[in-house]
Amino acid sequence: MSTPHVVVVMGVAGTGKTTIGPLLAARLGVPYAEGDDFHPPANIAKMSAGTPLGDDDRWPWLDAIGAWAHGRAGLGGVVSCSALKRSYRDRLRTAAPDLVFVHLAGDRALIEDRMSHRQGHFMPTALLDSQFATLQPLQADEAGVVVDVSGSPEEITERAVSALTALPEPTP
């Protein structure tokens, strides 16, 4: 399966964006970009210290992701990005209007459990509450799908592929 869509795998920390993103990209036959790699060092330092990012911290990060997505327009790609607020998704769509979002969503207890078992990540579980408080789910006028994060990574990826297949192809 291949798609010219540029897909943003979004959701709160711990939903599996970094796990599902590469699996989804492989299934779609497109490149994957890790959203965390677009963060400037100051943002990583803040999050590592347990300090939530403010909007002013996020704009340059979102612009960098948007530039990557713009460069992949018509070619396809998958990038992970929390994209928790509508304004963040709007900012990304300003750079790449045909973005499609895969919102990884699930039970808070499951997500917290997964976060507590991962190693080598800068986002502490203490920031999960602020992530859920910030989350604005996809609206009806936003191109995207919601995918439940229960089950194995392969099951989640399969649900995402099936949901994306049902979306209309972007217009050239």
Rosetta constraint file for C-alpha pairs under 8 A:
AtomPair CA 1 CA 27 HARMONIC 6.49 0.50
AtomPair CA 1 CA 28 HARMONIC 5.24 0.50
AtomPair CA 1 CA 29 HARMONIC 6.84 0.50
AtomPair CA 2 CA 27 HARMONIC 7.67 0.50
AtomPair CA 2 CA 28 HARMONIC 4.56 0.50
AtomPair CA 2 CA 29 HARMONIC 5.46 0.50
AtomPair CA 2 CA 30 HARMONIC 7.33 0.50
AtomPair CA 3 CA 28 HARMONIC 6.17 0.50
AtomPair CA 3 CA 29 HARMONIC 7.76 0.50
AtomPair CA 3 CA 30 HARMONIC 7.84 0.50
AtomPair CA 3 CA 75 HARMONIC 7.82 0.50
AtomPair CA 3 CA 76 HARMONIC 6.01 0.50
AtomPair CA 3 CA 169 HARMONIC 7.73 0.50
AtomPair CA 4 CA 73 HARMONIC 7.28 0.50
AtomPair CA 4 CA 74 HARMONIC 5.00 0.50
AtomPair CA 4 CA 75 HARMONIC 4.96 0.50
AtomPair CA 4 CA 76 HARMONIC 4.10 0.50
AtomPair CA 4 CA 77 HARMONIC 7.59 0.50
AtomPair CA 4 CA 169 HARMONIC 7.46 0.50
AtomPair CA 4 CA 170 HARMONIC 7.24 0.50
AtomPair CA 5 CA 73 HARMONIC 7.34 0.50
AtomPair CA 5 CA 74 HARMONIC 6.84 0.50
AtomPair CA 5 CA 75 HARMONIC 7.29 0.50
AtomPair CA 5 CA 76 HARMONIC 4.67 0.50
AtomPair CA 5 CA 77 HARMONIC 6.73 0.50
AtomPair CA 5 CA 98 HARMONIC 7.16 0.50
AtomPair CA 5 CA 99 HARMONIC 6.69 0.50
AtomPair CA 5 CA 100 HARMONIC 6.69 0.50
AtomPair CA 5 CA 169 HARMONIC 7.21 0.50
AtomPair CA 5 CA 170 HARMONIC 6.60 0.50
AtomPair CA 6 CA 69 HARMONIC 6.37 0.50
AtomPair CA 6 CA 72 HARMONIC 6.72 0.50
AtomPair CA 6 CA 73 HARMONIC 6.52 0.50
AtomPair CA 6 CA 74 HARMONIC 7.88 0.50
AtomPair CA 6 CA 75 HARMONIC 7.68 0.50
AtomPair CA 6 CA 76 HARMONIC 4.58 0.50
AtomPair CA 6 CA 77 HARMONIC 4.60 0.50
AtomPair CA 6 CA 78 HARMONIC 5.75 0.50
AtomPair CA 6 CA 79 HARMONIC 7.79 0.50
AtomPair CA 6 CA 98 HARMONIC 7.21 0.50
AtomPair CA 6 CA 99 HARMONIC 5.28 0.50
AtomPair CA 6 CA 100 HARMONIC 6.25 0.50
AtomPair CA 7 CA 76 HARMONIC 7.52 0.50
AtomPair CA 7 CA 77 HARMONIC 6.12 0.50
AtomPair CA 7 CA 78 HARMONIC 4.68 0.50
AtomPair CA 7 CA 79 HARMONIC 6.34 0.50
AtomPair CA 7 CA 99 HARMONIC 5.88 0.50
AtomPair CA 7 CA 100 HARMONIC 4.84 0.50
AtomPair CA 7 CA 101 HARMONIC 5.61 0.50
AtomPair CA 7 CA 102 HARMONIC 6.87 0.50
AtomPair CA 8 CA 78 HARMONIC 5.85 0.50
AtomPair CA 8 CA 79 HARMONIC 5.01 0.50
AtomPair CA 8 CA 80 HARMONIC 5.56 0.50
AtomPair CA 8 CA 81 HARMONIC 6.34 0.50
AtomPair CA 8 CA 99 HARMONIC 6.95 0.50
AtomPair CA 8 CA 100 HARMONIC 6.19 0.50
AtomPair CA 8 CA 101 HARMONIC 4.78 0.50
AtomPair CA 8 CA 102 HARMONIC 6.10 0.50
AtomPair CA 9 CA 17 HARMONIC 5.87 0.50
AtomPair CA 9 CA 20 HARMONIC 7.87 0.50
AtomPair CA 9 CA 21 HARMONIC 6.21 0.50
AtomPair CA 9 CA 78 HARMONIC 7.08 0.50
AtomPair CA 9 CA 79 HARMONIC 6.16 0.50
AtomPair CA 9 CA 80 HARMONIC 4.68 0.50
AtomPair CA 9 CA 81 HARMONIC 6.14 0.50
AtomPair CA 9 CA 82 HARMONIC 7.50 0.50
AtomPair CA 9 CA 101 HARMONIC 5.98 0.50
AtomPair CA 9 CA 102 HARMONIC 4.79 0.50
AtomPair CA 9 CA 103 HARMONIC 6.10 0.50
AtomPair CA 9 CA 104 HARMONIC 7.01 0.50
AtomPair CA 10 CA 17 HARMONIC 6.57 0.50
AtomPair CA 10 CA 80 HARMONIC 6.12 0.50
AtomPair CA 10 CA 81 HARMONIC 5.20 0.50
AtomPair CA 10 CA 82 HARMONIC 4.53 0.50
AtomPair CA 10 CA 83 HARMONIC 5.64 0.50
AtomPair CA 10 CA 84 HARMONIC 7.29 0.50
AtomPair CA 10 CA 101 HARMONIC 6.65 0.50
AtomPair CA 10 CA 102 HARMONIC 5.94 0.50
AtomPair CA 10 CA 103 HARMONIC 4.80 0.50
AtomPair CA 10 CA 104 HARMONIC 6.04 0.50
AtomPair CA 11 CA 15 HARMONIC 6.28 0.50
AtomPair CA 11 CA 17 HARMONIC 7.25 0.50
AtomPair CA 11 CA 81 HARMONIC 7.51 0.50
AtomPair CA 11 CA 82 HARMONIC 4.85 0.50
AtomPair CA 11 CA 83 HARMONIC 6.77 0.50
AtomPair CA 11 CA 84 HARMONIC 6.36 0.50
AtomPair CA 11 CA 103 HARMONIC 5.46 0.50
AtomPair CA 11 CA 104 HARMONIC 5.21 0.50
AtomPair CA 11 CA 105 HARMONIC 6.38 0.50
AtomPair CA 11 CA 135 HARMONIC 7.83 0.50
AtomPair CA 12 CA 82 HARMONIC 5.82 0.50
AtomPair CA 12 CA 84 HARMONIC 6.91 0.50
AtomPair CA 12 CA 104 HARMONIC 7.95 0.50
AtomPair CA 12 CA 105 HARMONIC 7.85 0.50
AtomPair CA 12 CA 128 HARMONIC 7.37 0.50
AtomPair CA 12 CA 131 HARMONIC 5.62 0.50
AtomPair CA 12 CA 132 HARMONIC 6.64 0.50
AtomPair CA 12 CA 135 HARMONIC 7.25 0.50
AtomPair CA 13 CA 17 HARMONIC 7.97 0.50
AtomPair CA 13 CA 82 HARMONIC 7.18 0.50
AtomPair CA 13 CA 111 HARMONIC 7.88 0.50
AtomPair CA 13 CA 115 HARMONIC 7.67 0.50
AtomPair CA 13 CA 123 HARMONIC 7.35 0.50
AtomPair CA 13 CA 128 HARMONIC 6.67 0.50
AtomPair CA 13 CA 131 HARMONIC 7.06 0.50
AtomPair CA 14 CA 111 HARMONIC 5.32 0.50
AtomPair CA 14 CA 112 HARMONIC 6.86 0.50
AtomPair CA 14 CA 114 HARMONIC 6.21 0.50
AtomPair CA 14 CA 115 HARMONIC 5.07 0.50
AtomPair CA 15 CA 104 HARMONIC 5.96 0.50
AtomPair CA 15 CA 105 HARMONIC 6.63 0.50
AtomPair CA 15 CA 106 HARMONIC 7.21 0.50
AtomPair CA 15 CA 111 HARMONIC 5.83 0.50
AtomPair CA 15 CA 114 HARMONIC 7.96 0.50
AtomPair CA 15 CA 149 HARMONIC 6.49 0.50
AtomPair CA 16 CA 20 HARMONIC 5.75 0.50
AtomPair CA 16 CA 21 HARMONIC 7.98 0.50
AtomPair CA 16 CA 104 HARMONIC 7.43 0.50
AtomPair CA 16 CA 149 HARMONIC 7.58 0.50
AtomPair CA 17 CA 21 HARMONIC 5.49 0.50
AtomPair CA 17 CA 80 HARMONIC 5.66 0.50
AtomPair CA 17 CA 81 HARMONIC 7.58 0.50
AtomPair CA 17 CA 104 HARMONIC 7.34 0.50
AtomPair CA 18 CA 22 HARMONIC 6.96 0.50
AtomPair CA 18 CA 34 HARMONIC 6.75 0.50
AtomPair CA 18 CA 80 HARMONIC 6.55 0.50
AtomPair CA 19 CA 23 HARMONIC 6.83 0.50
AtomPair CA 19 CA 153 HARMONIC 7.05 0.50
AtomPair CA 20 CA 24 HARMONIC 5.88 0.50
AtomPair CA 20 CA 153 HARMONIC 6.26 0.50
AtomPair CA 20 CA 156 HARMONIC 7.33 0.50
AtomPair CA 20 CA 157 HARMONIC 6.05 0.50
AtomPair CA 21 CA 25 HARMONIC 6.09 0.50
AtomPair CA 21 CA 32 HARMONIC 6.73 0.50
AtomPair CA 21 CA 34 HARMONIC 7.94 0.50
AtomPair CA 21 CA 78 HARMONIC 6.34 0.50
AtomPair CA 21 CA 79 HARMONIC 6.62 0.50
AtomPair CA 21 CA 80 HARMONIC 6.14 0.50
AtomPair CA 22 CA 26 HARMONIC 6.08 0.50
AtomPair CA 22 CA 32 HARMONIC 5.67 0.50
AtomPair CA 22 CA 78 HARMONIC 7.59 0.50
AtomPair CA 23 CA 27 HARMONIC 6.27 0.50
AtomPair CA 23 CA 154 HARMONIC 7.71 0.50
AtomPair CA 23 CA 157 HARMONIC 6.58 0.50
AtomPair CA 24 CA 28 HARMONIC 6.13 0.50
AtomPair CA 24 CA 78 HARMONIC 7.41 0.50
AtomPair CA 24 CA 157 HARMONIC 5.79 0.50
AtomPair CA 24 CA 160 HARMONIC 7.53 0.50
AtomPair CA 24 CA 161 HARMONIC 7.09 0.50
AtomPair CA 25 CA 29 HARMONIC 5.84 0.50
AtomPair CA 25 CA 30 HARMONIC 5.14 0.50
AtomPair CA 25 CA 31 HARMONIC 5.93 0.50
AtomPair CA 25 CA 32 HARMONIC 5.63 0.50
AtomPair CA 25 CA 77 HARMONIC 6.67 0.50
AtomPair CA 25 CA 78 HARMONIC 5.57 0.50
AtomPair CA 26 CA 30 HARMONIC 6.39 0.50
AtomPair CA 26 CA 31 HARMONIC 7.57 0.50
AtomPair CA 27 CA 161 HARMONIC 7.69 0.50
AtomPair CA 28 CA 161 HARMONIC 7.89 0.50
AtomPair CA 30 CA 75 HARMONIC 7.82 0.50
AtomPair CA 30 CA 76 HARMONIC 5.84 0.50
AtomPair CA 30 CA 77 HARMONIC 4.93 0.50
AtomPair CA 30 CA 78 HARMONIC 6.98 0.50
AtomPair CA 31 CA 76 HARMONIC 7.57 0.50
AtomPair CA 31 CA 77 HARMONIC 5.04 0.50
AtomPair CA 31 CA 78 HARMONIC 6.31 0.50
AtomPair CA 32 CA 77 HARMONIC 5.96 0.50
AtomPair CA 32 CA 78 HARMONIC 4.77 0.50
AtomPair CA 32 CA 79 HARMONIC 5.63 0.50
AtomPair CA 33 CA 37 HARMONIC 7.93 0.50
AtomPair CA 33 CA 77 HARMONIC 7.86 0.50
AtomPair CA 33 CA 78 HARMONIC 6.33 0.50
AtomPair CA 33 CA 79 HARMONIC 4.64 0.50
AtomPair CA 33 CA 80 HARMONIC 6.74 0.50
AtomPair CA 34 CA 38 HARMONIC 7.57 0.50
AtomPair CA 34 CA 79 HARMONIC 5.84 0.50
AtomPair CA 34 CA 80 HARMONIC 5.47 0.50
AtomPair CA 34 CA 81 HARMONIC 7.82 0.50
AtomPair CA 35 CA 39 HARMONIC 7.44 0.50
AtomPair CA 35 CA 65 HARMONIC 6.89 0.50
AtomPair CA 35 CA 79 HARMONIC 6.00 0.50
AtomPair CA 35 CA 80 HARMONIC 4.68 0.50
AtomPair CA 35 CA 81 HARMONIC 4.99 0.50
AtomPair CA 36 CA 80 HARMONIC 7.68 0.50
AtomPair CA 36 CA 81 HARMONIC 7.40 0.50
AtomPair CA 38 CA 61 HARMONIC 5.76 0.50
AtomPair CA 38 CA 64 HARMONIC 6.24 0.50
AtomPair CA 38 CA 65 HARMONIC 6.57 0.50
AtomPair CA 39 CA 43 HARMONIC 6.07 0.50
AtomPair CA 39 CA 44 HARMONIC 6.69 0.50
AtomPair CA 39 CA 61 HARMONIC 5.33 0.50
AtomPair CA 40 CA 44 HARMONIC 6.83 0.50
AtomPair CA 40 CA 61 HARMONIC 7.10 0.50
AtomPair CA 41 CA 45 HARMONIC 6.19 0.50
AtomPair CA 42 CA 46 HARMONIC 6.25 0.50
AtomPair CA 43 CA 47 HARMONIC 6.27 0.50
AtomPair CA 43 CA 53 HARMONIC 6.88 0.50
AtomPair CA 43 CA 57 HARMONIC 6.60 0.50
AtomPair CA 44 CA 48 HARMONIC 5.91 0.50
AtomPair CA 44 CA 122 HARMONIC 6.99 0.50
AtomPair CA 45 CA 49 HARMONIC 6.20 0.50
AtomPair CA 46 CA 50 HARMONIC 6.51 0.50
AtomPair CA 46 CA 51 HARMONIC 5.12 0.50
AtomPair CA 46 CA 52 HARMONIC 6.93 0.50
AtomPair CA 46 CA 53 HARMONIC 6.98 0.50
AtomPair CA 47 CA 51 HARMONIC 5.10 0.50
AtomPair CA 47 CA 52 HARMONIC 5.90 0.50
AtomPair CA 47 CA 53 HARMONIC 6.92 0.50
AtomPair CA 47 CA 122 HARMONIC 6.55 0.50
AtomPair CA 47 CA 123 HARMONIC 5.92 0.50
AtomPair CA 47 CA 124 HARMONIC 7.67 0.50
AtomPair CA 48 CA 122 HARMONIC 4.87 0.50
AtomPair CA 48 CA 123 HARMONIC 6.00 0.50
AtomPair CA 48 CA 124 HARMONIC 7.00 0.50
AtomPair CA 50 CA 123 HARMONIC 7.43 0.50
AtomPair CA 50 CA 124 HARMONIC 6.44 0.50
AtomPair CA 50 CA 126 HARMONIC 6.86 0.50
AtomPair CA 50 CA 127 HARMONIC 6.49 0.50
AtomPair CA 51 CA 127 HARMONIC 7.67 0.50
AtomPair CA 52 CA 127 HARMONIC 6.72 0.50
AtomPair CA 52 CA 130 HARMONIC 7.27 0.50
AtomPair CA 53 CA 57 HARMONIC 5.80 0.50
AtomPair CA 53 CA 58 HARMONIC 6.83 0.50
AtomPair CA 54 CA 58 HARMONIC 6.50 0.50
AtomPair CA 55 CA 59 HARMONIC 6.27 0.50
AtomPair CA 56 CA 60 HARMONIC 7.87 0.50
AtomPair CA 57 CA 61 HARMONIC 7.42 0.50
AtomPair CA 58 CA 62 HARMONIC 6.02 0.50
AtomPair CA 59 CA 63 HARMONIC 6.04 0.50
AtomPair CA 59 CA 88 HARMONIC 7.98 0.50
AtomPair CA 60 CA 64 HARMONIC 6.18 0.50
AtomPair CA 61 CA 65 HARMONIC 6.41 0.50
AtomPair CA 62 CA 66 HARMONIC 5.96 0.50
AtomPair CA 62 CA 88 HARMONIC 7.06 0.50
AtomPair CA 62 CA 91 HARMONIC 7.01 0.50
AtomPair CA 62 CA 92 HARMONIC 6.29 0.50
AtomPair CA 63 CA 67 HARMONIC 6.07 0.50
AtomPair CA 63 CA 91 HARMONIC 7.36 0.50
AtomPair CA 63 CA 92 HARMONIC 6.85 0.50
AtomPair CA 63 CA 95 HARMONIC 7.54 0.50
AtomPair CA 64 CA 68 HARMONIC 6.41 0.50
AtomPair CA 65 CA 69 HARMONIC 6.19 0.50
AtomPair CA 65 CA 79 HARMONIC 7.79 0.50
AtomPair CA 65 CA 92 HARMONIC 7.24 0.50
AtomPair CA 66 CA 70 HARMONIC 5.99 0.50
AtomPair CA 66 CA 91 HARMONIC 7.64 0.50
AtomPair CA 66 CA 92 HARMONIC 4.82 0.50
AtomPair CA 66 CA 93 HARMONIC 7.29 0.50
AtomPair CA 66 CA 94 HARMONIC 7.76 0.50
AtomPair CA 66 CA 95 HARMONIC 5.08 0.50
AtomPair CA 66 CA 96 HARMONIC 6.12 0.50
AtomPair CA 67 CA 71 HARMONIC 6.25 0.50
AtomPair CA 67 CA 95 HARMONIC 6.21 0.50
AtomPair CA 67 CA 96 HARMONIC 7.59 0.50
AtomPair CA 68 CA 72 HARMONIC 6.53 0.50
AtomPair CA 69 CA 73 HARMONIC 6.37 0.50
AtomPair CA 69 CA 77 HARMONIC 7.37 0.50
AtomPair CA 69 CA 79 HARMONIC 7.81 0.50
AtomPair CA 69 CA 95 HARMONIC 7.47 0.50
AtomPair CA 69 CA 96 HARMONIC 5.88 0.50
AtomPair CA 69 CA 99 HARMONIC 7.69 0.50
AtomPair CA 70 CA 95 HARMONIC 5.80 0.50
AtomPair CA 70 CA 96 HARMONIC 4.67 0.50
AtomPair CA 72 CA 76 HARMONIC 5.57 0.50
AtomPair CA 72 CA 77 HARMONIC 6.19 0.50
AtomPair CA 73 CA 96 HARMONIC 6.97 0.50
AtomPair CA 73 CA 98 HARMONIC 7.55 0.50
AtomPair CA 74 CA 172 HARMONIC 7.03 0.50
AtomPair CA 83 CA 88 HARMONIC 5.55 0.50
AtomPair CA 83 CA 89 HARMONIC 5.66 0.50
AtomPair CA 84 CA 88 HARMONIC 6.92 0.50
AtomPair CA 84 CA 89 HARMONIC 7.75 0.50
AtomPair CA 84 CA 131 HARMONIC 7.54 0.50
AtomPair CA 84 CA 134 HARMONIC 6.29 0.50
AtomPair CA 84 CA 135 HARMONIC 4.54 0.50
AtomPair CA 84 CA 136 HARMONIC 5.82 0.50
AtomPair CA 84 CA 137 HARMONIC 7.42 0.50
AtomPair CA 85 CA 89 HARMONIC 6.56 0.50
AtomPair CA 85 CA 134 HARMONIC 6.63 0.50
AtomPair CA 85 CA 135 HARMONIC 5.79 0.50
AtomPair CA 85 CA 136 HARMONIC 5.04 0.50
AtomPair CA 85 CA 137 HARMONIC 7.67 0.50
AtomPair CA 86 CA 90 HARMONIC 6.03 0.50
AtomPair CA 86 CA 136 HARMONIC 6.24 0.50
AtomPair CA 86 CA 137 HARMONIC 7.81 0.50
AtomPair CA 86 CA 138 HARMONIC 7.38 0.50
AtomPair CA 87 CA 91 HARMONIC 6.13 0.50
AtomPair CA 88 CA 92 HARMONIC 6.35 0.50
AtomPair CA 89 CA 93 HARMONIC 6.13 0.50
AtomPair CA 90 CA 94 HARMONIC 6.14 0.50
AtomPair CA 91 CA 95 HARMONIC 6.98 0.50
AtomPair CA 92 CA 96 HARMONIC 6.20 0.50
AtomPair CA 92 CA 97 HARMONIC 7.72 0.50
AtomPair CA 92 CA 99 HARMONIC 7.84 0.50
AtomPair CA 93 CA 97 HARMONIC 4.31 0.50
AtomPair CA 93 CA 98 HARMONIC 6.91 0.50
AtomPair CA 93 CA 99 HARMONIC 6.21 0.50
AtomPair CA 98 CA 170 HARMONIC 6.39 0.50
AtomPair CA 99 CA 143 HARMONIC 7.22 0.50
AtomPair CA 100 CA 142 HARMONIC 7.96 0.50
AtomPair CA 100 CA 143 HARMONIC 5.13 0.50
AtomPair CA 100 CA 144 HARMONIC 4.99 0.50
AtomPair CA 101 CA 143 HARMONIC 6.37 0.50
AtomPair CA 101 CA 144 HARMONIC 4.28 0.50
AtomPair CA 101 CA 145 HARMONIC 6.31 0.50
AtomPair CA 102 CA 144 HARMONIC 5.65 0.50
AtomPair CA 102 CA 145 HARMONIC 5.09 0.50
AtomPair CA 102 CA 146 HARMONIC 5.87 0.50
AtomPair CA 102 CA 147 HARMONIC 6.74 0.50
AtomPair CA 102 CA 160 HARMONIC 6.99 0.50
AtomPair CA 103 CA 137 HARMONIC 7.99 0.50
AtomPair CA 103 CA 138 HARMONIC 7.57 0.50
AtomPair CA 103 CA 144 HARMONIC 7.38 0.50
AtomPair CA 103 CA 145 HARMONIC 6.13 0.50
AtomPair CA 103 CA 146 HARMONIC 4.64 0.50
AtomPair CA 103 CA 147 HARMONIC 5.97 0.50
AtomPair CA 104 CA 146 HARMONIC 6.12 0.50
AtomPair CA 104 CA 147 HARMONIC 5.03 0.50
AtomPair CA 104 CA 148 HARMONIC 5.99 0.50
AtomPair CA 104 CA 149 HARMONIC 5.97 0.50
AtomPair CA 105 CA 146 HARMONIC 6.66 0.50
AtomPair CA 105 CA 147 HARMONIC 6.03 0.50
AtomPair CA 105 CA 148 HARMONIC 5.14 0.50
AtomPair CA 105 CA 149 HARMONIC 5.80 0.50
AtomPair CA 106 CA 110 HARMONIC 7.17 0.50
AtomPair CA 106 CA 111 HARMONIC 6.92 0.50
AtomPair CA 106 CA 148 HARMONIC 5.57 0.50
AtomPair CA 106 CA 149 HARMONIC 5.37 0.50
AtomPair CA 106 CA 150 HARMONIC 6.83 0.50
AtomPair CA 107 CA 111 HARMONIC 6.37 0.50
AtomPair CA 108 CA 112 HARMONIC 6.06 0.50
AtomPair CA 109 CA 113 HARMONIC 6.10 0.50
AtomPair CA 110 CA 114 HARMONIC 6.28 0.50
AtomPair CA 110 CA 150 HARMONIC 7.95 0.50
AtomPair CA 111 CA 115 HARMONIC 6.17 0.50
AtomPair CA 112 CA 116 HARMONIC 6.15 0.50
AtomPair CA 112 CA 125 HARMONIC 6.53 0.50
AtomPair CA 112 CA 128 HARMONIC 7.39 0.50
AtomPair CA 113 CA 117 HARMONIC 6.63 0.50
AtomPair CA 114 CA 118 HARMONIC 6.55 0.50
AtomPair CA 115 CA 124 HARMONIC 7.76 0.50
AtomPair CA 115 CA 125 HARMONIC 6.22 0.50
AtomPair CA 116 CA 125 HARMONIC 6.63 0.50
AtomPair CA 123 CA 127 HARMONIC 7.12 0.50
AtomPair CA 124 CA 128 HARMONIC 7.69 0.50
AtomPair CA 127 CA 131 HARMONIC 6.36 0.50
AtomPair CA 128 CA 132 HARMONIC 6.33 0.50
AtomPair CA 129 CA 133 HARMONIC 6.11 0.50
AtomPair CA 130 CA 134 HARMONIC 6.07 0.50
AtomPair CA 131 CA 135 HARMONIC 6.13 0.50
AtomPair CA 138 CA 142 HARMONIC 6.20 0.50
AtomPair CA 138 CA 144 HARMONIC 7.27 0.50
AtomPair CA 138 CA 145 HARMONIC 8.00 0.50
AtomPair CA 138 CA 146 HARMONIC 7.99 0.50
AtomPair CA 144 CA 164 HARMONIC 7.82 0.50
AtomPair CA 145 CA 160 HARMONIC 7.80 0.50
AtomPair CA 145 CA 163 HARMONIC 6.42 0.50
AtomPair CA 145 CA 164 HARMONIC 7.12 0.50
AtomPair CA 147 CA 156 HARMONIC 7.11 0.50
AtomPair CA 147 CA 159 HARMONIC 6.51 0.50
AtomPair CA 147 CA 160 HARMONIC 6.03 0.50
AtomPair CA 147 CA 163 HARMONIC 7.90 0.50
AtomPair CA 148 CA 156 HARMONIC 6.90 0.50
AtomPair CA 148 CA 159 HARMONIC 7.96 0.50
AtomPair CA 149 CA 156 HARMONIC 5.88 0.50
AtomPair CA 150 CA 156 HARMONIC 7.13 0.50
AtomPair CA 151 CA 155 HARMONIC 6.01 0.50
AtomPair CA 151 CA 156 HARMONIC 6.55 0.50
AtomPair CA 152 CA 156 HARMONIC 6.29 0.50
AtomPair CA 153 CA 157 HARMONIC 6.04 0.50
AtomPair CA 154 CA 158 HARMONIC 6.10 0.50
AtomPair CA 155 CA 159 HARMONIC 6.29 0.50
AtomPair CA 156 CA 160 HARMONIC 6.29 0.50
AtomPair CA 157 CA 161 HARMONIC 6.16 0.50
AtomPair CA 158 CA 162 HARMONIC 6.15 0.50
AtomPair CA 159 CA 163 HARMONIC 6.14 0.50
AtomPair CA 160 CA 164 HARMONIC 6.06 0.50
AtomPair CA 161 CA 165 HARMONIC 6.04 0.50
AtomPair CA 162 CA 166 HARMONIC 6.68 0.50
AtomPair CA 163 CA 167 HARMONIC 7.06 0.50
